[in-house]
Amino acid sequence: MSDYILLILGIILMIIGIIGCLVPVLPGPPLSFLGLLLLHFSRFGSGTVTVLTNPVLYTLGVIAVIVTIMDYVVPVWGTKKFGGSKYGTRGATIGLIIGFFLGPLGIILGPLIGAFVGEMIFKDDLGYAFKAGFGSLLGFLTGVGLKLAASILMTYYFVKEWIA
């Protein structure tokens, strides 16, 4: 019975992990990794053919940690790389939070608009503000892409282990 609970919780965590790649308040890859661990410790993940060996688990755990750290660094790097200031970075964060309530398009455009507004407050220069906003958007999209890649990889191993 407890193995089924671990399996169900693992599936739920894998789904929330992928959703967490798009939602800023949920740590997608760590949740996906936790789902993998639950499967690994159930009888469904410890069959005679084990895909989730210790080296694979360690590697996926390290990937989850690195991608989670990079998720905080890459958008800031993108904003700064395109000439943005702390106003643009803060604006991008606020735009992302507001955009979350406006659906997928809001999540994508929120950081761009937020960084743009932040830079306009800092320096009343339209070209400068747009460039920093674009950098924030690229940084955000890169972070989402990295998180999605990591969580989808973990989902692949989850399904492969569960079926094996």
Secondary structure, DSSP 8 states (H G I E B T S, - for coil): -HHHHHHHHHHHHHHHHHHHTTSTTS-HHHHHHHHHHHHHTSGGGSSSS-S--HHHHHHHHHHHHHHHHHHHHHHHHHHHHTT--HHHHHHHHHHHHHHHTT-HHHHHHHHHHHHHHHHHHHS--HHHHHHHHHHHHHHHHHHHHHHHHHHHHHHHHHHHHHH-
